Amino acid sequence: MTETKLPPVVRGEIQPWTDDQPTGGPALVGLLADLLPPKAGRVLVAGPHDAAVLELVAGRSGDVTVLLRSVSDAEALRGGRHTVVAGALDGLADQRPEPYHVVIAADGLDRLLGPDSPALDWPERAALLRGLAAPGALVVIGVENGFSITALLDQRPLKDRYGDDEWRPLRDDPRRPSSAAQLEAALGTSTRRYAWFGHTLLDSGALARTAWGLPGVGIALAGLAAEAERTPVLAPVTDAAEAAARAGMLDAVAPRWLVVLGEGGPAHTAYTPSGAVDLRADGWRFGDRLVPDTESAETVLFRLAAAEDVPGFRAYAAKLSDGAFFDEVHDFVSISDGDVPLAAAWIRFRDRLIGGHRRHPWPPWMADGDDLVTMWLAMSGVEATPEILARGREIAGVEQRPDLLSALADAEAARTTVAEQAGHIFGLERTMRFRDQQLRTREQQLRTMRDEMRRLRGGRAVRAAQLAGRVARMRDPKQLAGALKRRAKAFLRR
């Protein structure tokens, strides 16, 4: 029988327990690939990170330690190119291991404590982690932002937001950094800081220099939309993000930050699921494509629609037949690739225009179906065939997620429609009452006329006229005398 070898254990391990949703993603892997040297020396990965992060680190170093407080999570990682230690951060520190040249805690400092750990506040945990690093080591720490847009719009109560992530009230810590300034005070002057928007990392310095409608904000909102998909929100995050971007505070309301301490390799301006992005003097470089650092087409079209400037809207739409369409939520779209990408861009624009209850000059009945998209494609010189629209919908991938603000707006629109329909019904009912009264009046008039005719027909004058008429038709004197005699007798008997 083969003996099962358990992972090394230090004080603070938890069992049974699991820390789900480990930190990772293409953006984090891309940044770490640039930061880590080819030969990283001793590396510590503290907290739950996904397999792609661990594979990258193991490829740069032959001495990798992964610290997990869950014994079951540690057992699941056995057999890789790394040493797995089950326990808490303070338990590992008590072992006084040889200093590490690279320390990665992108998951943050919250899921590093065990039941036997002392009540360490955030700065104490950060000091304990940095104490495991060698002088001048590369240290990467993830920090949650409690003032983020998604946190402010989260419709769940505080006690229901974190689950197993918080089995002790860490977010009641008064020394927990909640802003970039507090983060700088807690960690000192950091070499680099990245705003972490869901699946996107964006250099905080570059983000502070961008503005609403520019590609930098579009990159951030693409990640923010992905982050909001995992959170039941009260209102669309893009509305709050627009206000933050106009105030130059988008970095301050990012869901998380990633702080890089110490020296590391050169990095790009941003990291997205589709690759790295660089901000240069001539614009933003998306792979092989360059996007000027100017307002997106969507921003300009929103402004023209709100102003009800249909001629201006039509003229701008005509320019999109060749070039680029970059919206505030989705990635770069090349219009020169064909008519289908343009249809997908217009479909996303329709969804953001109508779904966001934005002002526009077109009648409400055009909002349903493809009427607006068909019209806009015609403005761009494209005939909207069923095949183009169907393929565009597939690429656009538009899906409305319910939120309280949209529900309230839809309810208000429904109330307005009900009031308008009720007024229309009231007008029809009043018209029907008027016509019914007219019909009853005419019927009464006809009955009166019929009664008068019957009275006239039964009067003496009418009977005398009828008698005179019959007398006039008689030509025989004897017959006339007999008739007069009979009439006279009949009259006398009355």
MARKE-382578 format. One record per residue (C-alpha): x, y, z; residue in three letters. Coordinates in steps of 0.2 Angstrom, whole numbers, plus 5000, padded with zeros to 4 digits. Layout:
// residues N
XYZALA ...
// end
This chain:
// residues 494
500050005000MET 500750174995THR 500850295009GLU 500050465005THR 501250605009LYS 500350755016LEU 501050935012PRO 502051025025PRO 501051105039VAL 501351265049VAL 500351345062ARG 498651415057GLY 498051275044GLU 496151255042ILE 495251095039GLN 493951065032PRO 494051225022TRP 494251295005THR 494651464998ASP 493751464981ASP 493951584966GLN 495851594967PRO 496651754960THR 497351744942GLY 496851784924GLY 497751834908PRO 498052014914ALA 498951964930LEU 499951824921VAL 500451954908GLY 501052074921LEU 501951944931LEU 502851874915ALA 503552054912ASP 504052084930LEU 504851914935LEU 506651894930PRO 507151744919PRO 507951664935LYS 506951724950ALA 507851634964GLY 506751584979ARG 504951634976VAL 503451634988LEU 501651634982VAL 500551684997ALA 498751644996GLY 497651564983PRO 498151594965HIS 497651494949ASP 498651364940ALA 499251484926ALA 500051594939VAL 500951444947LEU 501451374931GLU 502251544926LEU 503151564943VAL 503751384942ALA 504451414925GLY 505551554931ARG 506151474947SER 506651304954GLY 506251344972ASP 504451404973VAL 503451394989THR 501551404989VAL 500651455006LEU 498851405008LEU 497951405024ARG 496751265018SER 497451095020VAL 496251025006SER 496751164994ASP 498651124998ALA 498350934995GLU 497550974978ALA 499151064972LEU 500350924977ARG 501350854964GLY 501851014954GLY 503451104952ARG 503251194969HIS 503251154987THR 501551174995VAL 501451235013VAL 499751225023ALA 499551355036GLY 499451545040ALA 500651685036LEU 501151705054ASP 501451515055GLY 502651525041LEU 503551675048ALA 503851585064ASP 504851455055GLN 506051585049ARG 506351525032PRO 507751585021GLU 507251755013PRO 506351754997TYR 506851844981HIS 505151864975VAL 503551874985VAL 501851864976ILE 500251904986ALA 499151964972ALA 497651884981ASP 497852014995GLY 498251985013LEU 496451935019ASP 496551755016ARG 498251725024LEU 497651705042LEU 497151545052GLY 496051515067PRO 497651515078ASP 498251685071SER 498351835082PRO 497151985077ALA 498452065065LEU 497852225057ASP 498252255039TRP 499952345041PRO 500552215053GLU 500052075040ARG 500952185026ALA 502552195037ALA 502452015041LEU 502451975022LEU 503752095018ARG 504852025032GLY 504951865023LEU 505751945008ALA 507551985005ALA 508252155004PRO 507752234987GLY 506552084983ALA 505152104971LEU 503552104981VAL 501752104973VAL 500252134984ILE 498452144979GLY 497352274989VAL 495452274989GLU 494652454988ASN 493152464999GLY 492652634990PHE 492552554973SER 491152584961ILE 490552394962THR 490652404981ALA 489652564982LEU 488352494970LEU 488252314978ASP 486452284982GLN 486952144995ARG 487152185014PRO 488852195020LEU 488752035029LYS 488351935013ASP 489652005002ARG 491151905007TYR 490651735013GLY 492151625017ASP 493351765011ASP 493051845028GLU 492751735043TRP 493351875055ARG 492852055053PRO 494452115044LEU 493552255035ARG 493152335052ASP 495052365053ASP 495352555056PRO 497052545049ARG 496552455033ARG 497052565018PRO 495452625008SER 496252744996SER 497852764986ALA 498552894998ALA 498252775013GLN 499052635003LEU 500652745000GLU 500652785018ALA 500552595023ALA 501852525011LEU 502952675007GLY 503252744990THR 502852604978SER 503852574962THR 502252544952ARG 500352534956ARG 499052464944TYR 497152494945ALA 496352324944TRP 494652324935PHE 494052144934GLY 495052064920HIS 496052214916THR 497552304924LEU 497952484920LEU 499352584926ASP 498752714939SER 499752854932GLY 499152834915ALA 497352814921LEU 497552984931ALA 498053064914ARG 496553004904THR 494753074903ALA 493053014899TRP 492852954881GLY 494652924878LEU 495352744875PRO 496152734893GLY 494452754901VAL 493752624888GLY 495052504894ILE 494552524912ALA 492652514909LEU 492952354899ALA 493652274914GLY 492452364926LEU 490952284916ALA 491652114918ALA 491852144937GLU 490052204938ALA 489452044930GLU 489951944946ARG 489052074957THR 487252114959PRO 487252304957VAL 485952434961LEU 486352534945ALA 487452514929PRO 489252544934VAL 489552644918THR 488552784924ASP 489552804940ALA 491152774931ALA 490752914919GLU 490553034934ALA 492152974941ALA 493152984925ALA 492553164922ARG 493153204940ALA 494853124936GLY 494452994950MET 494352834941LEU 495852764949ASP 495152804966ALA 493652694963VAL 494452544955ALA 493852374963PRO 495652334968ARG 497452394966TRP 499052294963LEU 500552364971VAL 502352324964VAL 503752354977LEU 505552334972GLY 506352314955GLU 505552214941GLY 505652204923GLY 504852334911PRO 502952324910ALA 501652384898HIS 500352524902THR 498852404903ALA 498552214902TYR 496852154895THR 496251974891PRO 496752004873SER 498452064877GLY 499552204883ALA 499252384878VAL 500452534878ASP 500152714879LEU 501352814867ARG 501552984861ALA 500452944845ASP 499052854854GLY 498652684862TRP 499452534854ARG 498252384854PHE 499452244847GLY 499752294829ASP 498352434829ARG 498552604834LEU 497052704842VAL 497252894843PRO 497052964861ASP 495453054856THR 493653034860GLU 492852874855SER 491552864842ALA 490252814855GLU 490552964865THR 490353084850VAL 488752994845LEU 487952994862PHE 488253184863ARG 487453204845LEU 485953094850ALA 485753194866ALA 485753354857ALA 484453284844GLU 485653334831ASP 485053204818VAL 486053284803PRO 487653294813GLY 487353114819PHE 487053054801ARG 488653144795ALA 489653064809TYR 488952894805ALA 489452914787ALA 491252924792LYS 491252754801LEU 491152664784SER 493052654785ASP 494152674801GLY 493852624819ALA 492452614832PHE 492952614850PHE 491652614863ASP 491752634881GLU 491452454887VAL 492052344873HIS 493752324864ASP 494352404848PHE 493252364833VAL 494052384816SER 492652434803ILE 493752404789SER 493652214792ASP 491852214784GLY 490052264787ASP 489752134801VAL 490952214814PRO 490052384810LEU 488352304813ALA 489052234830ALA 489652404835ALA 487952484831TRP 487052344840ILE 488052374856ARG 487852564854PHE 485952534853ARG 485952434868ASP 486952564878ARG 485852704871LEU 484152624875ILE 484752514890GLY 485452664898GLY 483952774896HIS 484952904887ARG 484153054877ARG 483953024859HIS 482853094845PRO 482052934838TRP 480252874843PRO 480052744856PRO 479352614844TRP 480952604835MET 481952554851ALA 481252374849ASP 481952264836GLY 483252314823ASP 482452474816ASP 483752594824LEU 485252484819VAL 484552464801THR 484352654800MET 486152684807TRP 486952554796LEU 486052644781ALA 486852804787MET 488552714786SER 488252664769GLY 487852474773VAL 486252384769GLU 485652294784ALA 485252114778THR 484651984790PRO 486251894788GLU 487252044793ILE 486152084808LEU 486151904814ALA 488051884813ARG 488252064821GLY 487152004836ARG 488251854839GLU 489851964839ILE 489052094850ALA 488551974863GLY 487352104871VAL 486452044887GLU 485552154899GLN 485852114917ARG 484452174929PRO 484852314941ASP 483752424952LEU 483952584943LEU 483452514926SER 482052424934ALA 481452594942LEU 481652674925ALA 480652544916ASP 479352544929ALA 479152734927GLU 479052714908ALA 477752584911ALA 476752704922ARG 476852834909THR 476252714896THR 474852664907VAL 474352844911ALA 474352884892GLU 473352734888GLN 472152764902ALA 471852944895GLY 471652874877HIS 470352744884ILE 469452884894PHE 469352984878GLY 468652844868LEU 467352804882GLU 466852984882ARG 466552984864THR 465552824865MET 464452904878ARG 464153054868PHE 463652954853ARG 462552834863ASP 461652994870GLN 461453054852GLN 460752894846LEU 459552894861ARG 458953064857THR 458653024839ARG 457752874843GLU 456552974855GLN 456353104841GLN 455852964829LEU 454552894842ARG 453753064844THR 453653084825MET 452752914824ARG 451552954837ASP 451153124829GLU 450853034812MET 449652914821ARG 448653054829ARG 448553144812LEU 447952984803ARG 446552964816GLY 445853144816GLY 444153204808ARG 445053314795ALA 445953164788VAL 444353054788ARG 443453194780ALA 444853214767ALA 444753024764GLN 442853034762LEU 442953174750ALA 444253074740GLY 443152924739ARG 441653024734VAL 442653104721ALA 442952934714ARG 441152894713MET 440252934696ARG 438452854698ASP 437252974707PRO 436252834715LYS 437852754722GLN 438352924729LEU 436652954737ALA 436752784745GLY 438452814752ALA 438052984759LEU 436452914767LYS 437452774775ARG 438752894781ARG 437453004788ALA 436652864798LYS 438352814805ALA 438752984810PHE 437053014819LEU 437252844828ARG 438852914836ARG 
// end
